[in-house]
Amino acid sequence: MKKIDRNYIYFGVFLMLAFVSFLSEFDLGIRVWNNFLVFAKDMVLILPPAFVLIGLFDVWAKRESVEKHFGDNNNPLRFLWSVLLASTTVGGTFVAFPLANSMYHKGAKYSSIITYITAASLFMIPMSIMEASMLGIKFTIIRLIGSLPFIIAGAILLEKYFEKSGYQLPVVLDDK
Protein backbone atom coordinates (compact mmCIF):
# COMPACT_ATOMS: atom_id res chain seq x y z
CA MET A 1 0.00 0.00 0.00
CA LYS A 2 1.33 3.43 -0.88
CA LYS A 3 2.12 5.93 1.86
CA ILE A 4 -0.46 8.38 0.53
CA ASP A 5 -3.16 5.72 0.72
CA ARG A 6 -2.23 4.98 4.35
CA ASN A 7 -2.42 8.67 5.20
CA TYR A 8 -5.98 8.83 3.84
CA ILE A 9 -6.86 5.78 5.90
CA TYR A 10 -5.37 7.33 9.05
CA PHE A 11 -7.26 10.56 8.45
CA GLY A 12 -10.47 8.61 7.85
CA VAL A 13 -10.00 6.74 11.12
CA PHE A 14 -9.37 10.06 12.88
CA LEU A 15 -12.59 11.51 11.44
CA MET A 16 -14.50 8.39 12.46
CA LEU A 17 -13.14 8.58 16.03
CA ALA A 18 -14.04 12.27 16.21
CA PHE A 19 -17.56 11.48 15.00
CA VAL A 20 -17.95 8.71 17.59
CA SER A 21 -16.60 11.09 20.26
CA PHE A 22 -19.31 13.60 19.45
CA LEU A 23 -22.02 10.93 19.46
CA SER A 24 -20.88 9.47 22.78
CA GLU A 25 -19.96 12.87 24.23
CA PHE A 26 -16.41 11.63 24.91
CA ASP A 27 -14.74 14.81 26.17
CA LEU A 28 -11.14 13.93 25.25
CA GLY A 29 -12.10 13.12 21.64
CA ILE A 30 -14.07 16.36 21.33
CA ARG A 31 -11.12 18.39 22.65
CA VAL A 32 -8.75 16.62 20.21
CA TRP A 33 -11.12 17.52 17.35
CA ASN A 34 -11.32 21.16 18.50
CA ASN A 35 -7.51 21.35 18.73
CA PHE A 36 -7.29 19.88 15.23
CA LEU A 37 -9.63 22.59 13.92
CA VAL A 38 -7.56 25.36 15.53
CA PHE A 39 -4.36 23.90 14.05
CA ALA A 40 -5.94 23.41 10.61
CA LYS A 41 -7.25 27.01 10.62
CA ASP A 42 -3.78 28.31 11.52
CA MET A 43 -2.20 26.29 8.70
CA VAL A 44 -4.76 27.50 6.17
CA LEU A 45 -4.09 31.11 7.19
CA ILE A 46 -0.28 30.91 7.44
CA LEU A 47 0.91 28.50 4.76
CA PRO A 48 -0.53 29.94 1.51
CA PRO A 49 0.97 33.42 1.98
CA ALA A 50 4.20 31.89 3.27
CA PHE A 51 4.55 29.68 0.21
CA VAL A 52 3.86 32.65 -2.05
CA LEU A 53 6.74 34.45 -0.33
CA ILE A 54 8.96 31.37 -0.74
CA GLY A 55 8.09 31.30 -4.43
CA LEU A 56 8.93 34.98 -4.73
CA PHE A 57 12.27 34.38 -2.99
CA ASP A 58 12.97 31.52 -5.38
CA VAL A 59 12.22 33.69 -8.41
CA TRP A 60 13.49 37.10 -7.32
CA ALA A 61 16.58 36.26 -5.25
CA LYS A 62 19.46 36.01 -7.65
CA ARG A 63 21.90 33.16 -7.27
CA GLU A 64 24.78 35.64 -7.16
CA SER A 65 23.21 37.47 -4.20
CA VAL A 66 22.61 34.27 -2.27
CA GLU A 67 26.15 33.06 -2.98
CA LYS A 68 27.57 36.44 -1.95
CA HIS A 69 25.72 36.62 1.38
CA PHE A 70 25.25 32.94 2.30
CA GLY A 71 27.67 31.10 0.05
CA ASP A 72 31.14 29.71 -0.17
CA ASN A 73 33.20 32.47 1.39
CA ASN A 74 34.86 33.03 4.73
CA ASN A 75 32.69 36.03 5.52
CA PRO A 76 31.32 35.59 9.06
CA LEU A 77 28.51 38.01 8.18
CA ARG A 78 26.74 35.10 6.45
CA PHE A 79 25.69 33.93 9.92
CA LEU A 80 24.23 37.35 10.67
CA TRP A 81 22.34 37.30 7.35
CA SER A 82 21.02 33.81 8.16
CA VAL A 83 19.78 34.91 11.59
CA LEU A 84 18.21 38.09 10.19
CA LEU A 85 16.42 36.15 7.47
CA ALA A 86 15.29 33.56 10.01
CA SER A 87 13.94 36.18 12.41
CA THR A 88 11.54 37.39 9.71
CA THR A 89 10.34 33.90 8.77
CA VAL A 90 6.70 33.38 9.69
CA GLY A 91 5.39 29.86 10.03
CA GLY A 92 8.33 28.20 11.76
CA THR A 93 9.85 25.10 10.23
CA PHE A 94 6.91 24.66 7.84
CA VAL A 95 8.34 27.62 5.97
CA ALA A 96 12.00 27.35 6.98
CA PHE A 97 12.68 24.03 5.26
CA PRO A 98 11.34 24.96 1.81
CA LEU A 99 13.19 28.29 1.98
CA ALA A 100 16.37 26.49 3.08
CA ASN A 101 16.00 24.18 0.09
CA SER A 102 15.78 27.21 -2.18
CA MET A 103 18.88 28.68 -0.52
CA TYR A 104 20.75 25.40 -1.07
CA HIS A 105 19.91 25.35 -4.77
CA LYS A 106 21.05 28.95 -5.10
CA GLY A 107 24.50 28.21 -3.66
CA ALA A 108 24.28 28.76 0.11
CA LYS A 109 26.75 26.87 2.31
CA TYR A 110 25.51 24.15 4.63
CA SER A 111 26.51 26.19 7.69
CA SER A 112 24.42 29.15 6.50
CA ILE A 113 21.44 26.88 5.86
CA ILE A 114 21.73 25.10 9.21
CA THR A 115 22.09 28.45 10.98
CA TYR A 116 18.98 29.68 9.19
CA ILE A 117 16.90 26.60 10.05
CA THR A 118 17.95 26.60 13.69
CA ALA A 119 17.50 30.35 14.08
CA ALA A 120 14.06 30.14 12.43
CA SER A 121 12.92 28.18 15.48
CA LEU A 122 14.55 30.47 18.04
CA PHE A 123 14.66 34.01 16.67
CA MET A 124 11.14 34.62 15.37
CA ILE A 125 10.28 38.26 16.02
CA PRO A 126 6.63 37.67 17.08
CA MET A 127 7.67 34.89 19.47
CA SER A 128 10.46 37.03 20.94
CA ILE A 129 8.10 39.96 21.50
CA MET A 130 5.57 37.73 23.24
CA GLU A 131 8.34 36.13 25.31
CA ALA A 132 9.70 39.54 26.33
CA SER A 133 6.26 40.70 27.40
CA MET A 134 5.77 37.61 29.59
CA LEU A 135 9.26 36.84 30.87
CA GLY A 136 10.97 40.19 30.50
CA ILE A 137 13.25 41.76 27.93
CA LYS A 138 16.36 40.82 29.91
CA PHE A 139 15.50 37.12 29.76
CA THR A 140 14.76 37.30 26.03
CA ILE A 141 18.02 39.08 25.23
CA ILE A 142 20.03 36.63 27.32
CA ARG A 143 18.31 33.69 25.59
CA LEU A 144 18.89 35.08 22.11
CA ILE A 145 22.52 36.10 22.67
CA GLY A 146 23.25 32.95 24.68
CA SER A 147 21.95 30.62 21.99
CA LEU A 148 23.71 32.34 19.08
CA PRO A 149 27.23 30.89 19.65
CA PHE A 150 25.78 27.38 19.96
CA ILE A 151 23.80 27.77 16.74
CA ILE A 152 26.83 28.97 14.80
CA ALA A 153 29.24 26.43 16.33
CA GLY A 154 26.81 23.59 15.67
CA ALA A 155 26.30 24.73 12.08
CA ILE A 156 30.04 24.90 11.45
CA LEU A 157 30.62 21.46 12.99
CA LEU A 158 27.81 19.91 10.96
CA GLU A 159 29.11 21.51 7.77
CA LYS A 160 32.60 20.11 8.42
CA TYR A 161 31.10 16.69 9.10
CA PHE A 162 29.08 16.84 5.86
CA GLU A 163 32.14 17.89 3.86
CA LYS A 164 34.33 15.20 5.45
CA SER A 165 31.78 12.47 4.78
CA GLY A 166 31.05 13.72 1.25
CA TYR A 167 27.36 14.21 2.03
CA GLN A 168 25.15 15.69 -0.67
CA LEU A 169 21.47 16.48 -0.37
CA PRO A 170 19.40 13.92 -2.26
CA VAL A 171 18.01 14.92 -5.64
CA VAL A 172 14.21 14.84 -5.70
CA LEU A 173 12.73 13.41 -8.87
CA ASP A 174 9.15 13.83 -10.01
CA ASP A 175 6.95 10.77 -9.56
CA LYS A 176 5.24 11.45 -12.89
C-alpha positions as CSV (number, residue, x, y, z in Angstrom):
1,M,0.0,0.0,0.0
2,K,1.3,3.4,-0.9
3,K,2.1,5.9,1.9
4,I,-0.5,8.4,0.5
5,D,-3.2,5.7,0.7
6,R,-2.2,5.0,4.3
7,N,-2.4,8.7,5.2
8,Y,-6.0,8.8,3.8
9,I,-6.9,5.8,5.9
10,Y,-5.4,7.3,9.0
11,F,-7.3,10.6,8.5
12,G,-10.5,8.6,7.8
13,V,-10.0,6.7,11.1
14,F,-9.4,10.1,12.9
15,L,-12.6,11.5,11.4
16,M,-14.5,8.4,12.5
17,L,-13.1,8.6,16.0
18,A,-14.0,12.3,16.2
19,F,-17.6,11.5,15.0
20,V,-17.9,8.7,17.6
21,S,-16.6,11.1,20.3
22,F,-19.3,13.6,19.4
23,L,-22.0,10.9,19.5
24,S,-20.9,9.5,22.8
25,E,-20.0,12.9,24.2
26,F,-16.4,11.6,24.9
27,D,-14.7,14.8,26.2
28,L,-11.1,13.9,25.2
29,G,-12.1,13.1,21.6
30,I,-14.1,16.4,21.3
31,R,-11.1,18.4,22.7
32,V,-8.8,16.6,20.2
33,W,-11.1,17.5,17.4
34,N,-11.3,21.2,18.5
35,N,-7.5,21.3,18.7
36,F,-7.3,19.9,15.2
37,L,-9.6,22.6,13.9
38,V,-7.6,25.4,15.5
39,F,-4.4,23.9,14.0
40,A,-5.9,23.4,10.6
41,K,-7.2,27.0,10.6
42,D,-3.8,28.3,11.5
43,M,-2.2,26.3,8.7
44,V,-4.8,27.5,6.2
45,L,-4.1,31.1,7.2
46,I,-0.3,30.9,7.4
47,L,0.9,28.5,4.8
48,P,-0.5,29.9,1.5
49,P,1.0,33.4,2.0
50,A,4.2,31.9,3.3
51,F,4.5,29.7,0.2
52,V,3.9,32.7,-2.0
53,L,6.7,34.4,-0.3
54,I,9.0,31.4,-0.7
55,G,8.1,31.3,-4.4
56,L,8.9,35.0,-4.7
57,F,12.3,34.4,-3.0
58,D,13.0,31.5,-5.4
59,V,12.2,33.7,-8.4
60,W,13.5,37.1,-7.3
61,A,16.6,36.3,-5.2
62,K,19.5,36.0,-7.7
63,R,21.9,33.2,-7.3
64,E,24.8,35.6,-7.2
65,S,23.2,37.5,-4.2
66,V,22.6,34.3,-2.3
67,E,26.2,33.1,-3.0
68,K,27.6,36.4,-2.0
69,H,25.7,36.6,1.4
70,F,25.3,32.9,2.3
71,G,27.7,31.1,0.1
72,D,31.1,29.7,-0.2
73,N,33.2,32.5,1.4
74,N,34.9,33.0,4.7
75,N,32.7,36.0,5.5
76,P,31.3,35.6,9.1
77,L,28.5,38.0,8.2
78,R,26.7,35.1,6.4
79,F,25.7,33.9,9.9
80,L,24.2,37.3,10.7
81,W,22.3,37.3,7.3
82,S,21.0,33.8,8.2
83,V,19.8,34.9,11.6
84,L,18.2,38.1,10.2
85,L,16.4,36.1,7.5
86,A,15.3,33.6,10.0
87,S,13.9,36.2,12.4
88,T,11.5,37.4,9.7
89,T,10.3,33.9,8.8
90,V,6.7,33.4,9.7
91,G,5.4,29.9,10.0
92,G,8.3,28.2,11.8
93,T,9.9,25.1,10.2
94,F,6.9,24.7,7.8
95,V,8.3,27.6,6.0
96,A,12.0,27.4,7.0
97,F,12.7,24.0,5.3
98,P,11.3,25.0,1.8
99,L,13.2,28.3,2.0
100,A,16.4,26.5,3.1
101,N,16.0,24.2,0.1
102,S,15.8,27.2,-2.2
103,M,18.9,28.7,-0.5
104,Y,20.7,25.4,-1.1
105,H,19.9,25.3,-4.8
106,K,21.1,29.0,-5.1
107,G,24.5,28.2,-3.7
108,A,24.3,28.8,0.1
109,K,26.8,26.9,2.3
110,Y,25.5,24.2,4.6
111,S,26.5,26.2,7.7
112,S,24.4,29.1,6.5
113,I,21.4,26.9,5.9
114,I,21.7,25.1,9.2
115,T,22.1,28.5,11.0
116,Y,19.0,29.7,9.2
117,I,16.9,26.6,10.0
118,T,17.9,26.6,13.7
119,A,17.5,30.3,14.1
120,A,14.1,30.1,12.4
121,S,12.9,28.2,15.5
122,L,14.5,30.5,18.0
123,F,14.7,34.0,16.7
124,M,11.1,34.6,15.4
125,I,10.3,38.3,16.0
126,P,6.6,37.7,17.1
127,M,7.7,34.9,19.5
128,S,10.5,37.0,20.9
129,I,8.1,40.0,21.5
130,M,5.6,37.7,23.2
131,E,8.3,36.1,25.3
132,A,9.7,39.5,26.3
133,S,6.3,40.7,27.4
134,M,5.8,37.6,29.6
135,L,9.3,36.8,30.9
136,G,11.0,40.2,30.5
137,I,13.2,41.8,27.9
138,K,16.4,40.8,29.9
139,F,15.5,37.1,29.8
140,T,14.8,37.3,26.0
141,I,18.0,39.1,25.2
142,I,20.0,36.6,27.3
143,R,18.3,33.7,25.6
144,L,18.9,35.1,22.1
145,I,22.5,36.1,22.7
146,G,23.3,32.9,24.7
147,S,22.0,30.6,22.0
148,L,23.7,32.3,19.1
149,P,27.2,30.9,19.7
150,F,25.8,27.4,20.0
151,I,23.8,27.8,16.7
152,I,26.8,29.0,14.8
153,A,29.2,26.4,16.3
154,G,26.8,23.6,15.7
155,A,26.3,24.7,12.1
156,I,30.0,24.9,11.5
157,L,30.6,21.5,13.0
158,L,27.8,19.9,11.0
159,E,29.1,21.5,7.8
160,K,32.6,20.1,8.4
161,Y,31.1,16.7,9.1
162,F,29.1,16.8,5.9
163,E,32.1,17.9,3.9
164,K,34.3,15.2,5.5
165,S,31.8,12.5,4.8
166,G,31.0,13.7,1.2
167,Y,27.4,14.2,2.0
168,Q,25.1,15.7,-0.7
169,L,21.5,16.5,-0.4
170,P,19.4,13.9,-2.3
171,V,18.0,14.9,-5.6
172,V,14.2,14.8,-5.7
173,L,12.7,13.4,-8.9
174,D,9.1,13.8,-10.0
175,D,7.0,10.8,-9.6
176,K,5.2,11.5,-12.9
